[in-house]
Amino acid sequence: MLLSKAWASFEADKRIEGFSPQTLKAYRLQSLLLIDYFKDIEMKLLDTNQLKEYLAISGKHL
């Protein structure tokens, strides 16, 4: 599943669960940053180490 498709599915689930529009907006921003970094690749191609690297790099901006 592409990252963008995973986001769409996740967002739909959270909307049904009643998450606030502000929370969904924040989640969307984070998903866009993740997709920008990795491109819209298949999720099965990502591993834990790649995600840790992304979090370490993105955390430097906080």
MMTF fields as JSON, N, C-alpha, C and O atoms, coordinates in Angstrom:
{
  "mmtfVersion": "1.0.0",
  "mmtfProducer": "UNKNOWN",
  "numBonds": 247,
  "numAtoms": 248,
  "numGroups": 62,
  "numChains": 1,
  "numModels": 1,
  "chainsPerModel": [1],
  "groupsPerChain": [62],
  "chainIdList": ["A"],
  "bondAtomList": [4, 2, 8, 6, 12, 10, 16, 14, 20, 18, 24, 22, 28, 26, 32, 30, 36, 34, 40, 38, 44, 42, 48, 46, 52, 50, 56, 54, 60, 58, 64, 62, 68, 66, 72, 70, 76, 74, 80, 78, 84, 82, 88, 86, 92, 90, 96, 94, 100, 98, 104, 102, 108, 106, 112, 110, 116, 114, 120, 118, 124, 122, 128, 126, 132, 130, 136, 134, 140, 138, 144, 142, 148, 146, 152, 150, 156, 154, 160, 158, 164, 162, 168, 166, 172, 170, 176, 174, 180, 178, 184, 182, 188, 186, 192, 190, 196, 194, 200, 198, 204, 202, 208, 206, 212, 210, 216, 214, 220, 218, 224, 222, 228, 226, 232, 230, 236, 234, 240, 238, 244, 242],
  "bondOrderList": [1, 1, 1, 1, 1, 1, 1, 1, 1, 1, 1, 1, 1, 1, 1, 1, 1, 1, 1, 1, 1, 1, 1, 1, 1, 1, 1, 1, 1, 1, 1, 1, 1, 1, 1, 1, 1, 1, 1, 1, 1, 1, 1, 1, 1, 1, 1, 1, 1, 1, 1, 1, 1, 1, 1, 1, 1, 1, 1, 1, 1],
  "groupList": [{"groupName": "MET", "atomNameList": ["N", "CA", "C", "O"], "elementList": ["N", "C", "C", "O"], "formalChargeList": [0, 0, 0, 0], "bondAtomList": [1, 0, 2, 1, 3, 2], "bondOrderList": [1, 1, 2], "singleLetterCode": "M", "chemCompType": "L-PEPTIDE LINKING"}, {"groupName": "LEU", "atomNameList": ["N", "CA", "C", "O"], "elementList": ["N", "C", "C", "O"], "formalChargeList": [0, 0, 0, 0], "bondAtomList": [1, 0, 2, 1, 3, 2], "bondOrderList": [1, 1, 2], "singleLetterCode": "L", "chemCompType": "L-PEPTIDE LINKING"}, {"groupName": "SER", "atomNameList": ["N", "CA", "C", "O"], "elementList": ["N", "C", "C", "O"], "formalChargeList": [0, 0, 0, 0], "bondAtomList": [1, 0, 2, 1, 3, 2], "bondOrderList": [1, 1, 2], "singleLetterCode": "S", "chemCompType": "L-PEPTIDE LINKING"}, {"groupName": "LYS", "atomNameList": ["N", "CA", "C", "O"], "elementList": ["N", "C", "C", "O"], "formalChargeList": [0, 0, 0, 0], "bondAtomList": [1, 0, 2, 1, 3, 2], "bondOrderList": [1, 1, 2], "singleLetterCode": "K", "chemCompType": "L-PEPTIDE LINKING"}, {"groupName": "ALA", "atomNameList": ["N", "CA", "C", "O"], "elementList": ["N", "C", "C", "O"], "formalChargeList": [0, 0, 0, 0], "bondAtomList": [1, 0, 2, 1, 3, 2], "bondOrderList": [1, 1, 2], "singleLetterCode": "A", "chemCompType": "L-PEPTIDE LINKING"}, {"groupName": "TRP", "atomNameList": ["N", "CA", "C", "O"], "elementList": ["N", "C", "C", "O"], "formalChargeList": [0, 0, 0, 0], "bondAtomList": [1, 0, 2, 1, 3, 2], "bondOrderList": [1, 1, 2], "singleLetterCode": "W", "chemCompType": "L-PEPTIDE LINKING"}, {"groupName": "PHE", "atomNameList": ["N", "CA", "C", "O"], "elementList": ["N", "C", "C", "O"], "formalChargeList": [0, 0, 0, 0], "bondAtomList": [1, 0, 2, 1, 3, 2], "bondOrderList": [1, 1, 2], "singleLetterCode": "F", "chemCompType": "L-PEPTIDE LINKING"}, {"groupName": "GLU", "atomNameList": ["N", "CA", "C", "O"], "elementList": ["N", "C", "C", "O"], "formalChargeList": [0, 0, 0, 0], "bondAtomList": [1, 0, 2, 1, 3, 2], "bondOrderList": [1, 1, 2], "singleLetterCode": "E", "chemCompType": "L-PEPTIDE LINKING"}, {"groupName": "ASP", "atomNameList": ["N", "CA", "C", "O"], "elementList": ["N", "C", "C", "O"], "formalChargeList": [0, 0, 0, 0], "bondAtomList": [1, 0, 2, 1, 3, 2], "bondOrderList": [1, 1, 2], "singleLetterCode": "D", "chemCompType": "L-PEPTIDE LINKING"}, {"groupName": "ARG", "atomNameList": ["N", "CA", "C", "O"], "elementList": ["N", "C", "C", "O"], "formalChargeList": [0, 0, 0, 0], "bondAtomList": [1, 0, 2, 1, 3, 2], "bondOrderList": [1, 1, 2], "singleLetterCode": "R", "chemCompType": "L-PEPTIDE LINKING"}, {"groupName": "ILE", "atomNameList": ["N", "CA", "C", "O"], "elementList": ["N", "C", "C", "O"], "formalChargeList": [0, 0, 0, 0], "bondAtomList": [1, 0, 2, 1, 3, 2], "bondOrderList": [1, 1, 2], "singleLetterCode": "I", "chemCompType": "L-PEPTIDE LINKING"}, {"groupName": "GLY", "atomNameList": ["N", "CA", "C", "O"], "elementList": ["N", "C", "C", "O"], "formalChargeList": [0, 0, 0, 0], "bondAtomList": [1, 0, 2, 1, 3, 2], "bondOrderList": [1, 1, 2], "singleLetterCode": "G", "chemCompType": "PEPTIDE LINKING"}, {"groupName": "PRO", "atomNameList": ["N", "CA", "C", "O"], "elementList": ["N", "C", "C", "O"], "formalChargeList": [0, 0, 0, 0], "bondAtomList": [1, 0, 2, 1, 3, 2], "bondOrderList": [1, 1, 2], "singleLetterCode": "P", "chemCompType": "L-PEPTIDE LINKING"}, {"groupName": "GLN", "atomNameList": ["N", "CA", "C", "O"], "elementList": ["N", "C", "C", "O"], "formalChargeList": [0, 0, 0, 0], "bondAtomList": [1, 0, 2, 1, 3, 2], "bondOrderList": [1, 1, 2], "singleLetterCode": "Q", "chemCompType": "L-PEPTIDE LINKING"}, {"groupName": "THR", "atomNameList": ["N", "CA", "C", "O"], "elementList": ["N", "C", "C", "O"], "formalChargeList": [0, 0, 0, 0], "bondAtomList": [1, 0, 2, 1, 3, 2], "bondOrderList": [1, 1, 2], "singleLetterCode": "T", "chemCompType": "L-PEPTIDE LINKING"}, {"groupName": "TYR", "atomNameList": ["N", "CA", "C", "O"], "elementList": ["N", "C", "C", "O"], "formalChargeList": [0, 0, 0, 0], "bondAtomList": [1, 0, 2, 1, 3, 2], "bondOrderList": [1, 1, 2], "singleLetterCode": "Y", "chemCompType": "L-PEPTIDE LINKING"}, {"groupName": "ASN", "atomNameList": ["N", "CA", "C", "O"], "elementList": ["N", "C", "C", "O"], "formalChargeList": [0, 0, 0, 0], "bondAtomList": [1, 0, 2, 1, 3, 2], "bondOrderList": [1, 1, 2], "singleLetterCode": "N", "chemCompType": "L-PEPTIDE LINKING"}, {"groupName": "HIS", "atomNameList": ["N", "CA", "C", "O"], "elementList": ["N", "C", "C", "O"], "formalChargeList": [0, 0, 0, 0], "bondAtomList": [1, 0, 2, 1, 3, 2], "bondOrderList": [1, 1, 2], "singleLetterCode": "H", "chemCompType": "L-PEPTIDE LINKING"}],
  "groupTypeList": [0, 1, 1, 2, 3, 4, 5, 4, 2, 6, 7, 4, 8, 3, 9, 10, 7, 11, 6, 2, 12, 13, 14, 1, 3, 4, 15, 9, 1, 13, 2, 1, 1, 1, 10, 8, 15, 6, 3, 8, 10, 7, 0, 3, 1, 1, 8, 14, 16, 13, 1, 3, 7, 15, 1, 4, 10, 2, 11, 3, 17, 1],
  "groupIdList": [1, 2, 3, 4, 5, 6, 7, 8, 9, 10, 11, 12, 13, 14, 15, 16, 17, 18, 19, 20, 21, 22, 23, 24, 25, 26, 27, 28, 29, 30, 31, 32, 33, 34, 35, 36, 37, 38, 39, 40, 41, 42, 43, 44, 45, 46, 47, 48, 49, 50, 51, 52, 53, 54, 55, 56, 57, 58, 59, 60, 61, 62],
  "secStructList": [7, 5, 2, 2, 2, 2, 2, 2, 2, 2, 2, 2, 2, 2, 2, 2, 6, 6, 7, 7, 2, 2, 2, 2, 2, 2, 2, 2, 2, 2, 2, 2, 2, 2, 2, 2, 2, 2, 7, 1, 7, 5, 4, 4, 4, 7, 7, 2, 2, 2, 2, 2, 2, 2, 2, 2, 2, 2, 2, 6, 6, 7],
  "xCoordList": [0.844, 0.0, 0.896, 1.858, 0.57, 1.32, 1.086, 0.039, 2.065, 1.915, 0.668, -0.053, 0.414, -0.756, -2.062, -3.007, -2.122, -3.324, -3.477, -4.589, -2.364, -2.402, -2.919, -3.713, -2.462, -2.94, -4.442, -5.163, -4.923, -6.353, -7.187, -8.235, -6.732, -7.435, -7.402, -8.418, -6.233, -6.073, -6.962, -7.643, -6.951, -7.758, -9.243, -9.96, -9.703, -11.112, -11.479, -12.532, -10.623, -10.871, -10.952, -11.853, -10.021, -9.988, -11.161, -11.67, -11.588, -12.753, -13.997, -14.804, -14.144, -15.267, -15.209, -16.243, -13.999, -13.826, -14.089, -14.146, -14.249, -14.592, -13.421, -13.568, -12.269, -11.126, -11.463, -12.186, -10.946, -11.252, -10.61, -9.593, -11.212, -10.616, -9.188, -8.346, -8.914, -7.569, -6.562, -5.442, -6.962, -6.084, -5.818, -4.679, -6.863, -6.702, -5.821, -5.041, -5.944, -5.095, -3.626, -2.75, -3.363, -1.987, -1.446, -0.295, -2.27, -1.857, -1.574, -0.614, -2.409, -2.212, -0.873, -0.14, -0.56, 0.721, 1.871, 2.805, 1.8, 2.859, 2.938, 4.03, 1.791, 1.811, 2.426, 3.157, 2.137, 2.72, 4.233, 4.959, 4.707, 6.149, 6.812, 7.891, 6.159, 6.686, 6.73, 7.722, 5.662, 5.613, 6.623, 7.224, 6.816, 7.81, 9.215, 10.029, 9.488, 10.808, 11.046, 12.083, 10.091, 10.267, 9.699, 9.925, 8.983, 8.188, 7.009, 6.916, 6.138, 4.928, 5.229, 4.775, 6.013, 6.454, 5.523, 4.671, 5.707, 4.973, 5.44, 6.638, 4.483, 4.823, 5.72, 6.573, 5.539, 6.331, 7.815, 8.644, 8.153, 9.558, 10.241, 11.463, 9.46, 10.024, 10.353, 9.621, 11.465, 11.784, 11.966, 11.969, 12.112, 12.212, 13.389, 13.264, 14.513, 15.692, 15.469, 15.913, 14.795, 14.499, 13.585, 13.782, 12.594, 11.686, 12.41, 12.152, 13.309, 14.099, 14.965, 15.084, 15.566, 16.385, 15.537, 15.952, 14.358, 13.45, 13.094, 13.138, 12.746, 12.371, 13.539, 13.347, 14.74, 15.921, 16.169, 16.467, 16.049, 16.277, 15.172, 15.448, 13.928, 12.819, 12.764, 12.291, 13.242, 13.243, 14.246, 14.117, 15.237, 16.236, 15.635, 16.198, 14.493, 13.863, 12.948, 12.391, 12.792, 11.894, 12.568, 11.953],
  "yCoordList": [-1.17, 0.0, 1.241, 1.325, 2.189, 3.445, 4.24, 4.118, 5.049, 5.888, 6.766, 6.934, 7.322, 8.195, 7.432, 7.971, 6.198, 5.376, 5.006, 4.987, 4.714, 4.396, 5.594, 5.441, 6.79, 7.994, 8.153, 8.431, 7.985, 8.151, 7.182, 7.557, 5.961, 4.962, 5.324, 5.239, 5.726, 6.124, 7.323, 7.345, 8.322, 9.523, 9.175, 9.675, 8.332, 7.933, 7.244, 7.522, 6.354, 5.671, 6.66, 6.571, 7.597, 8.551, 9.526, 9.96, 9.869, 10.74, 10.034, 10.643, 8.745, 7.95, 7.853, 7.879, 7.742, 7.648, 8.975, 9.024, 10.048, 11.332, 12.226, 13.141, 11.988, 12.862, 14.272, 14.443, 15.258, 16.649, 17.044, 16.476, 18.02, 18.513, 19.025, 18.865, 19.634, 20.143, 19.001, 19.096, 17.931, 16.769, 16.147, 15.805, 16.001, 15.432, 16.315, 15.815, 17.616, 18.542, 18.354, 18.339, 18.211, 18.0, 16.664, 16.58, 15.63, 14.327, 14.412, 13.815, 15.154, 15.292, 15.965, 15.542, 17.008, 17.681, 16.697, 16.659, 15.912, 14.935, 13.89, 13.469, 13.476, 12.493, 13.088, 12.403, 14.355, 15.012, 15.141, 14.964, 15.446, 15.53, 14.164, 14.062, 13.13, 11.772, 11.379, 10.822, 11.668, 11.347, 12.181, 11.69, 13.417, 14.259, 13.677, 13.711, 13.155, 12.601, 11.285, 11.112, 10.368, 9.041, 8.936, 7.938, 9.928, 9.89, 8.943, 8.338, 8.818, 8.01, 6.552, 6.015, 5.929, 4.555, 3.553, 3.914, 2.315, 1.227, 1.101, 1.116, 0.976, 0.876, -0.322, -0.256, -1.405, -2.615, -2.408, -3.22, -1.326, -1.037, -0.275, -0.127, 0.207, 0.934, -0.04, -0.997, 0.222, -0.584, 0.327, 1.553, -0.293, 0.445, 1.409, 2.534, 0.993, 1.862, 3.11, 4.194, 2.976, 4.146, 5.117, 6.331, 4.584, 5.446, 6.127, 7.296, 5.41, 6.014, 7.146, 8.196, 6.932, 7.969, 9.203, 10.334, 8.976, 10.081, 10.858, 12.088, 10.149, 10.813, 11.591, 12.683, 11.041, 11.742, 13.025, 14.064, 12.958, 14.139, 15.168, 16.357, 14.716, 15.668, 16.268, 17.391, 15.532, 16.032, 17.142, 17.882, 17.274, 18.333, 19.713, 20.71, 19.776, 21.061, 21.545, 22.64, 20.741, 21.128, 22.058, 22.479],
  "zCoordList": [0.0, 0.0, 0.0, 0.764, -0.855, -0.895, 0.386, 1.021, 0.753, 1.944, 1.845, 2.829, 0.673, 0.506, 0.716, 1.292, 0.26, 0.457, 1.931, 2.46, 2.585, 4.011, 4.797, 5.725, 4.422, 5.093, 4.893, 5.852, 3.678, 3.395, 4.232, 4.759, 4.352, 5.153, 6.636, 7.325, 7.118, 8.519, 8.837, 9.862, 7.95, 8.175, 8.24, 9.108, 7.338, 7.341, 8.654, 9.227, 9.127, 10.398, 11.55, 12.385, 11.6, 12.708, 12.64, 13.674, 11.437, 11.281, 11.832, 12.534, 11.506, 12.016, 13.536, 14.203, 14.084, 15.533, 16.236, 17.464, 15.471, 16.065, 16.409, 17.218, 15.82, 16.062, 15.582, 14.6, 16.264, 15.924, 14.596, 14.198, 13.915, 12.671, 12.869, 11.986, 14.012, 14.277, 14.401, 13.899, 15.066, 15.201, 13.837, 13.519, 13.035, 11.698, 10.826, 10.015, 10.992, 10.233, 10.619, 9.754, 11.916, 12.386, 11.878, 11.448, 11.927, 11.409, 9.914, 9.426, 9.185, 7.731, 7.44, 6.545, 8.195, 8.005, 8.203, 7.403, 9.258, 9.516, 8.408, 8.026, 7.896, 6.803, 5.545, 4.829, 5.269, 4.096, 4.225, 3.246, 5.42, 5.648, 5.456, 4.873, 5.95, 5.79, 4.312, 3.842, 3.592, 2.164, 1.389, 0.433, 1.78, 1.116, 1.297, 0.374, 2.466, 2.762, 2.01, 1.369, 2.091, 1.494, 0.081, -0.603, -0.349, -1.581, -1.331, -0.263, -2.283, -2.087, -2.421, -3.432, -1.536, -1.791, -1.117, -0.305, -1.469, -0.824, 0.626, 0.91, 1.529, 2.949, 3.239, 4.124, 2.512, 2.773, 2.49, 2.901, 1.791, 1.508, 2.645, 2.644, 3.612, 4.756, 5.876, 6.124, 6.545, 7.714, 8.926, 8.812, 10.062, 11.319, 11.321, 11.806, 10.793, 10.787, 9.941, 10.317, 8.817, 7.987, 8.731, 8.673, 9.423, 10.179, 11.338, 11.627, 12.0, 13.079, 12.539, 13.17, 11.378, 10.751, 10.436, 10.692, 9.884, 9.574, 10.843, 10.854, 11.897, 13.147, 13.742, 14.278, 13.653, 14.166, 13.389, 13.979, 12.079, 11.241, 11.439, 11.596, 11.432, 11.565, 12.966, 13.138, 13.968, 15.337, 15.58, 16.555, 14.72, 14.873, 14.673, 15.125, 13.999, 13.699, 14.818, 14.736, 15.856, 16.954, 17.925, 18.905]
}
